[in-house]
Amino acid sequence: MKIYADRFPVALRQFLTDLLVVAWVYAAIRFAMWLYDLVEKLAVPGRKLEGAGGGLADNLAEAGGKVGRVPLVGDELTGPFTKAADAARAVAEAGRDQQDLVGQLAWALSIAVLVFPLGLVLFGWLPLRLRWMRRAASAKALAAGPAGRDLLALRALTSQPLRRLTRIDPDVAQAWRRGDDATVDALAALELRRLGLRGGR
């Protein structure tokens, strides 16, 4: 018995679901990246503050060095420049601290918005997908032999709607008990279609 992917309806639904999951994950990642970039823009003032503070500190230190070379009063004049340079360095350090804080916030928010959508995929969709794959693989293996087809037929008898069963044979249970090959194959094919597979001799 050859098994092919059945396009309608189970396999198609499975394919569309997979596409939706991929789109969902992609959209979540893109949104997280957009949020990260948005929050990172808050670090721009910190970068400007760091640059301005660092540049001012260097200029003040240089000016203090030149004033310090003035005879007699140089050391006394250097003090205010040194204090001002230290203050400017503190401003630059505050700018760096702000950038670090914004970077950490950007990462935290990006990860936080990914937890829910990826959690749904990992703990909701993925287990169901793996379970379907195991069931489909088991059904494919069963369909390879007469005994397996008989088991699939029995499963169809216990799980398929009566209207589908009676389309195969008005007395489908009796036909199955007799071991009618056509009925067994039809029942097995019905069960395979339920799993998104198609079987035929």
C-alpha positions, -999 to +999 in steps of 0.1 A: +000+000+000+015+034-010+010+063+012+008+099-001+002+132+016-035+139+013-041+175+003-076+177+016-086+184+042-063+174+071-029+179+053-040+213+039-051+224+074-018+212+088+001+231+061-018+263+067-014+259+104+024+255+099+024+287+078+005+306+104+030+295+131+059+305+110+043+339+103+035+343+140+071+336+151+085+359+124+061+387+134+070+383+171+107+384+163+103+414+141+082+432+167+109+424+194+136+438+171+115+469+164+109+474+201+147+470+208+156+496+183+129+520+196+141+517+232+177+520+221+169+554+208+166+565+244+203+560+247+210+588+222+210+615+249+233+594+270+258+591+241+257+629+236+261+634+273+291+611+273+307+628+243+301+663+256+313+655+291+344+636+279+353+664+255+348+691+281+369+671+307+397+668+281+396+705+273+395+716+310+424+692+318+444+707+289+436+742+300+445+734+336+478+720+324+486+752+305+476+774+335+497+753+358+528+764+339+523+800+350+550+810+375+542+814+412+503+811+409+501+782+385+493+756+411+466+777+427+449+784+393+450+747+384+426+736+412+394+750+397+402+735+363+409+701+379+376+702+398+357+712+367+373+684+347+363+659+373+327+672+372+327+668+334+340+632+337+312+625+361+288+638+335+304+615+309+301+586+333+264+593+339+260+593+301+276+558+299+255+546+328+224+557+310+234+539+279+240+507+298+206+510+315+188+516+283+206+487+266+195+464+295+160+477+293+159+471+255+170+435+259+146+429+288+116+442+269+125+424+237+128+391+255+096+398+275+075+403+244+089+371+229+081+349+259+043+346+252+043+340+214+072+316+215+058+299+246+026+292+227+046+277+199+069+256+221+043+244+246+011+245+225+017+239+188+049+219+188+037+191+211+006+187+190+026+187+158+050+161+171+022+139+183+005+141+148+038+132+132+042+101+154+006+091+148+010+096+110+043+076+110+027+048+130-003+047+106+020+046+076+039+017+091+007-002+099-007+004+064+023-015+049+008-049+058-025-067+060-026-069+098-019-032+100-047-024+076-070-045+096-061-025+128-066+007+109-100-005+097-109-014+133-099+021+144-121+036+117-150+015+129-147+028+164-140+065+156-155+074+122-190+089+119-217+063+110-227+081+078-191+076+065-191+040+075-224+032+059-212+047+026-187+019+025-212-008+032-246-008+048-235-036+071-199-025+073-192-042+106-202-076+093-182-070+061-151-063+083-157-094+104-158-115+072-124-100+063-137-085+031-106-070+015-125-041-002-142-031+030-110-034+051-091-013+025-119+013+024-120+015+062-082+017+065-081+045+038-108+064+058-086+063+089-056+073+070-074+103+055-084+113+091-046+116+098-039+135+065-027+104+046-040+085+017-038+048+011-045+025-017-033-008-030 
